[in-house]
Structures are given as structure tokens and as C-alpha cells.
Amino acid sequence: HISKLRKKLRERLGHDPIDSKRFLGYRQVF
């Protein structure tokens, strides 16, 4: 369930450039 939610969130953020950049930083930390 969590993995599916994260995938949807990742796709959603991918559409927003600002959010995507912030999300990329998050991914690098993990």
C-alpha cells in the first residue's frame, strides 16, 4: 500500500518542477 502511494506521489511531483526538485533531494537522502 505504501509503495503504491509513494509511486503515485512520485508521478504527481514529477509534473511539478519545483516539487520534483524538492523530491529529488529527498530521494538522494534516502
C-alpha atoms as one frame of an Amber mdcrd trajectory, in Angstrom:
protein
   0.000   0.000   0.000   2.735   2.473   0.962   4.838   1.651  -2.104   1.850
   2.256  -4.381   1.090   5.554  -2.663   4.723   6.647  -2.999   4.684   5.766
  -6.706   1.606   7.929  -7.246   3.176  10.741  -5.230   6.380  10.460  -7.262
   4.417  10.703 -10.514   2.420  13.658  -9.176   5.537  15.542  -8.065   7.190
  14.759 -11.386   4.668  17.060 -13.036   5.608  19.975 -10.766   9.168  21.232
 -11.430   9.572  22.830  -8.009   8.145  19.822  -6.159  10.170  17.457  -8.335
  13.406  19.247  -7.371  12.477  19.066  -3.715  11.514  15.418  -4.118  14.820
  14.643  -5.864  16.668  15.983  -2.827  14.523  13.748  -0.639  15.360  10.736
  -2.801  19.079  11.465  -2.547  18.884  11.489   1.254  17.197   8.076   1.267
